[in-house]
Amino acid sequence: MSPQLVAGLIVLVSVGAWFVFLGYTALMAGRRKTEEVSIPLPEHEEALAGAKAVEGAPGYVRELPGAEPRPKPRRVSEDVEGVTRRQFLNRASIAGSLIALGQFGMASLDFLFPRLRGGFGAKITVDLAGVSDVDEIRARLTDSRTPEFVADGRFYLAVYEGDPADAAKIPTYKAANVPATGIMALYRKCVHLGCSVPWCASAKWFECPCHGSKYSINGEYRDGPAPRSLDMFRVEIKGGKIIVDTSSIILGAPRGTITAQPQPEGIHCIDL
């Protein structure tokens, strides 16, 4: 289940629970107002109870014999007499709950529709220690034959070592735009259990320290429990710059894909 779907379900459940709570509270308040407890009274006490009920009724004023009639109390509006403490606390709690619910909803929407402007999950313009020109980067990677790690995008940048015609026959390479650019952006996570895969300079392979999976300089599977080659990101060249789209992971080529470097070029760094 995707994080977006989980967040959406949380929002729906939270809003639904809030409305259920409000409805239950209103229902219980109505019941408290309408329910009356009837207690049987002896016959000789019924008249006294009726008199007391009349005297305790709102607006009742007892008049003494010979006294001038008192004016009946006038109901004062809320604007004049002010808001009681109970009313203030009730309204403050409801307003605070609504504000908290609104903030939670806005935060959830921001999570569901992030505005990525850089870093992993967005399009990254490659800059290797101040070098961003595609020709300079290509020459640097070709001479060293060492992939460069781009921390912001969590990928290794490498020059594809193989025939572009062979790469065009592999759907994964076509999706990553390898035949057109000749450059690969290899996700650093091992496809076995997700460990970070370092570069072995002696063997010139990627070798996972967790369970010994090994990949060629092209990220192609060579050994170990990994089910496929390293995953990749799509690479584009615009305005002489290399742009890598890390918003979508492209699954690596299947086992048995060998377009270059079938054997290691030195001793292994990981011997598992």
N, C-alpha and C positions, 0 to 999 in steps of 0.2 A: 504494500500500500504506500503510495507516494506521500511525502510530507504535506503537499498542498491539500490532498484529500483528507488527511488526518486533521489538519488545521480547520478545514471547512466543517467537518463533523463536530469538532470541539465547539465551534461558534454556534452551530445549530442546536446542539444539546444544551449549551449554556443559556441561549436565548429562550429555548423552550422551557427549561427548568425555572427561569426567572418569571415567565408568564404564569406557569403553574403555581409558583409560590404566591404571586400577587392575587391570583384567583382564589386560592385557598384562604389567604388572609382576609379578603373581602367577604368570602362566604362565612367564615367564622365570626367576623364582626357583625354581619347581619343576623346570625343566629343569636348572638348574645343580646342584641337589641329586641328581638321578637319573642325569645323564650321567657316565659314567666313560670315561677314555681307557685303552685296553688296549695295552700295549707288549710285544711278544714278547721273552722273555728266553731266553738260552741255558739248556740243561738243567742245567748245573752251578751256575747262579745261582738257579734256581727255589727250591731249599731255603732258601738264604740270604734271599731276598726274603720267603718265607713266615715265617721266624723274625722278621725285622724287622717284618713286619706284625703278628705276634702281640705283639711287644714294644711296638709303637706304639699298640696298641689301647687304648681308654679303660678305665681301671680295672686295667691290667696292673701288677703289682708284681713286680720281680725279687727272688727270694729267694736269698741266699747260703748255701752249705753250712754247717751247724752254727749258723746264726743263727735266732733266734726268728722265726716267721712274722709278717710285718707285717699289721696290720689293713687290709682293703681300704678304699679311699677311699669315703666316704659322699657321695652326691649331695646337695648343699645346695640348698634351695629358693631361689627368687628373693627371697623376703621376707628371708632371712638374709644372702645374699651381695650383695644389691643389684642394681640395673639397670646393665648395661654402658653405656658411652658410645654405642656404636652403636645399642643398643636405644632409648636416650633420644632420640637424634637422629631415628631413624625415626618414633618415636611423636609427637615434637614436630612433625615436618614433616607427618604425616598429620592431626594435630589442627589445625594452622594452615591447611592446605588446606581442611578441612571448615568451619572458621569463616569463611574468606574466601568459600567457595561459598555458605554460608548467608546472609552479609551481602549478597552479590550478588543472591541470590534474593529477599530481602526488599526490597531497593532496586528491583528490577524489578517486584515486585508493587505497590509504592507508586507506581511510574510508571504501571502499567497501570490502577490504581484510585485516582487522585488525590483528595484530600479538599480540594476548593476551598472557601474561605471568603470570598473577595473577589477583586477584580481581574478581569482579562480571563479569560473562560472560566467565570465564575460569574454569579449574579444580583446585579445592582448596583442599589442604591437611589440615585437621582440626588440630588445635593446641589450646587447651583450657588452657590458662594461663601457657604455658610451658608443658602441658600434651598432648602428641600426640599418645601414645600407645592405640590401640583400646580396649584392655581389661581394662585398667585403666579408659578410658572414659566411657565404657559401665557400669562399676561398679559405677562410680560417678553419672551417670544419673539415674541408677536404684535405688540407695540409696536415692537420693534427690527427685526423681520423679518431677524434674523441668527441662524443656528444656533449653538448653544453646544457647544463641544468638551468631551467628558468623557474625560479622559486615562486613568482607570482602565479604562474599557471600550473605549477606542479608537473611539468613535463620536461623531457629531454629533447633537445633539438638536434637532429642529425641529418646528414646528407644521405640520400638513398643510394646504396651501393648495389646496383643491378641495372638490368636493361629496362628502360621505361616501357617497352613493348610488353615485357613480362608482367610488369606492375599493372598495366592496363587490363590484363585478363583476370585480375583478382578484385572482386567486388569491394573488399575492405579498403584496398589501396585507391580505388577509384573514388570511393566516398570521402576519403581523406585528401583527395586531390594530389596524390603522390606523383602520378605520371606527368602531370602538367607542371608541377613545381620542382620536383626532384628533392623535396625536403620533407622530413617526417617529424611530427611532434608526438613523441611516445609518452603515454601516461606512466608515471613512475611506480604505480601500484602493481604488485604482482597479481596476476589474474587467478592465482590459486587461493590465497587467503587474505590478500590485501596488504602484505608487507611492502615497505619501501624497498625498491630494487636499486642497489648501487651499481656503478660502472666498474668493471674489473679491467684495469689498464693493461695487465699482462696478457690476459686471454683475449682482450678486446671483445668481451661479451658482457651482457648484463647478467648478474648472478645474484639470486635471492638468498640472503643469509638465513632465512627461516626454515625452508624445507628443500633448498638446493635447486629450485627451478632455474634454468639457464636460457638466455635468449641471445640471438646474434646482434650485431650492430644495427641491423634493420628491425630489431625487436621480434624477430621470428623465433618460434619455439624450437629449442634444441634438446633439452633434457629436463627431467624432473616431473613432479606431479601436476604441473600447470596444464589446464585443459586446452589452451590455445596460445597464440602469440600475444604480445603486449597490446593493450588497447591504445587507440590513437585519437587525435583531434584533427579537425579539418584545417588545412593550411591554405592561405591565399596570399598573393603578392599584389599590393596596390601602392602606387606611387613610390616604387622602389623600396617598400617596407614589407616585412613579413608579419602577417596578421594571423594569429591562431585563435580559433573559436573554441573556447573551453566550456561552452554551455551544453554541448552534447558530446557524449563519449561514443566513439565508434569502436565496436568490438574487434578485437584482433583477428588476424588471419588464422585459419584452422591449422592444426598440427599437420606436418608434412609440407608446409609451404617453405620452399628453399629457393630463393632468388639470388642469394649471394652468401659468401662466408659459411660454408657447411661445417667447417672445423674451427676450433679455437686456434689462435695464433700464438699461444704461450701457455704457461701454467695457470690453473684455475685459482681464483681467490677463495672460492667456497668449494670444499670437497665433501659433498654429502651424497 
